[in-house]
Amino acid sequence: MRWLKQFWEDLQPTPGRLGTSLRIVLATTVTLILLMTWQIPQAAIGLYLVFLLGRDSPSVSMRGGIVSILTLGAAVVTELALVVLTDNSPMSRVLSVAAVTFLAGMMMRATTIPNNGVLWGFIFCTLIGTWEFHAPAEALVKNSLWLVGAGAVGIGCAVAVEYVFGASNPVARLEEQLRIRYKALENLFTTIGNRATAEEVSAATIQVSRLAASGQTAMQELYNVIADRNLDPRSLPIGSRVHITMLAQLMDISAAFASQHPAVTDPETAERCARIAAECHQLAFPDASIPERQSERTQQPLSTLLDRVETMLQTMRDMPQRDRSEGGKDLIALPAKEVPLLIPGGLSNQDNVAFALKLSLSATVCYIFYQAVDWPGISTSVTTVFFTAVGSTGAAKQKLLFRVLGAAIGGLVFGIGATAFLFPLMDSITSLVVLVAAIAFVAAWCGTGRRFNYVGLQIALAFYFVAFEGFGAPTELAPARDRFVGILVAFVVMWFIFDQMWPVRTVTVMRRALASVLRSDASLLQLGEAGGARSEKLRQANALRDQVGKTVAGLRTMNDAVEYEFGVNRELHLRSSHAILRAAFSAVAMFWNQLVVFHSPDDEDFLRDPRLTEMRRAFAAELNSMADAVAQKATYKPVLAGSFPNGTILDHPRYGEYVRNTVTRFGELQGIVSSLNSESTV
C-alpha cells in the first residue's frame, strides 16, 4: 500500500511537468511521421531516443544529441570492425560481448558520461547478435547503418522541438524552482505555527508533498545546464548542487512531519514551526532580515521529524551564503570545463572493476543463453542487463522491478491490446499517430516523476518494440510475449550474479560513498599545505568539489533504493541509510566552509596561519580515521573537537567564525559516525 501511495503521489502535477511531457509527445509525433514517410527501419530505437534527450535548454539538448549520435556511430563502427577483423568468428562475437560490456561498465562507473556507456554497450550487443543468424552481410550492414539514421531522426526532432518551445533561461528557472519550494515550506510551517485547522494544514501539506515528490532531478539538470553553458549564476546560492540536494531532503522531511501532524496544539511546537517558517522565508529571500536563532543545535540523536527539519535547516543556514561578486561565480556553479572526463581514481577503484565484471558476466550469460536456445525474441535479456545494472542490490532490484512493471504495461497491456483490438481497425497514419501520441504522453508523464520515472521509460520502450517490428501493423502476439520472457531471464541471471553470488548491499555502497566524502574533506583540508601553483590547487579543489556534490546527490537517490532491500534487516538498513545521509550533509557543510576560504585570494592568511594549519592537519587525520571506520564498519571513538584549536583562536576577530564552524561540523560528524558504527553492522 505504501508503494501504491508513492506511485499516486509520483503522478501528481509538478512545475514544468506538463510542458516537458507535451514537448516529448510533439517530438515523438514528428519523428514517427518522418520515419514512416522515409521508410527508415529501426523505428523503435529512433522513437525511444526522443525520451533520453536532455531538455533543460536547447543548447544542452543539441550537445547531448550530438554526443548520442556519435555514440551510436561508435557502436556501429565497433561492431563492423569486429566482424571484418575476425572474419565473423562465432567465438570472437561471444568474447566481444564480454569485453565490450566490461568496457561499458567501466565507462558507466569511472567517467562523467555514464549514460553513453549504457548506450554504446546496449547498441553493440543488439547489433552483434544479428550476425548469429547468417543473414546476408549486405542486409546486416545496412540494418546497422539504418539504426544510426533512425536515432539521428529522433534526436534531431527532439532538439528542434526544444529550440522552438524549450525555455532558454535556466538560471531564472532554477531560482524560481528554489523559491517555489521555500515559499511552500514557509506557508506550511506558518499555517502549523498559527494553529490553523486540520483542513488548512492539509491543503498546505499537499502542496509540499507534491513538490517533494518531484525530487531533485529536474533542479540538478538545470544546474548542469548552467554549468555546461558557463552562465552567470550570481542570483543562486553558493554550492548550488549540494544546496539542491539539501532542499530536496528538507522537503521530504517536512512533508512527512506535516502528514503526521494535521493539527498542532502544543505552544512550543507551534513556536518552533513559526521559527522554521521565518528561516525558510530568509532562504527564499536572502535580503530579508535573518531570524535570530533561539538555540544551538545539539549532537543528541534526533527523536522527532521536527528535530530533523530543524537540523536540516541549520545545516543549510551554516553553508556559505550568496556571493554576487564576479569572483564568486565559480563557487555557485562549477563550469563544465573544470570537470575532468575521468573520475579521479575511478579506473583503479576495485568496486568499479567488480561492477564491470558483474555486468560483463550477466550480459554474456544472457547472450549465450538466448543464442543457445535459438530464441532471438528474448534478446531483451541483454538489453535489460544494461538498463538495470547498478552498483547495489537494492537499486538493482528497484530497477528490475520497474523494468518488469514498465514492460508489462507497455508491452503486454498496450502492445498486445493495440495489436489485438486497434491495429486491425487502423487504415491511415493519422490513427497511428494518435495512438502513439497517447502512449507517449502516458510514458512521458510517468517518466518525469521522481521515484517511478523509470517505469515511464520502459513503457515507451516496450510498446515501441512491439508496435514497430516493421512498417506494417503487427499481426502476431508472440513478440510481446518473447520480450517479456527475455526480461524475466535477465531478472533471474542478475538476481543470481548481483544478489546471490556477488552481492553489494545498498547501505554498503552508501558507506563507501560517505567514506569518499570524508576523505575528500580531509584532502581539501590538507591541500593548502601542498606545494605548487595556486591554479593547480584550485583545479584539484574543483575536482574534489564536483565529486563531493555528485556523491551526495547519489547518496540521496540510494537512500530511496534502500526500501527495496528485502529481508530481516530491512529496518536496520533504513535507519543506517538515514544516518549516513545526515553525516554526508554535515560533511558537505564542513567541506564548503573550507572551500570558500581556499577559493578566495584575500584569505591566503587562513592557509598560512600555523594555528589553523595545525587544526586542519588534526581534523584531516581524524576524518580519514572516520572514513576507514565507516567503510570497514568498525567502531569509531570520538575525540574532543574543541581540543584541537588553541582556545584563544575561537574568539579571534578574523578567524573565529571559520574555526567555530569547522569545530561544530566536525563535532556533528563524530557524533553521527560513532552512533552509526555502534548501533548497526550493516
Summary of the structure (lengths in Angstrom):
residues: 682
radius of gyration: 26.3
end to end distance: 26.5
largest distance: 85.6
contacts: 2377
relative contact order: 0.09
helix: 78%
strand: 0%
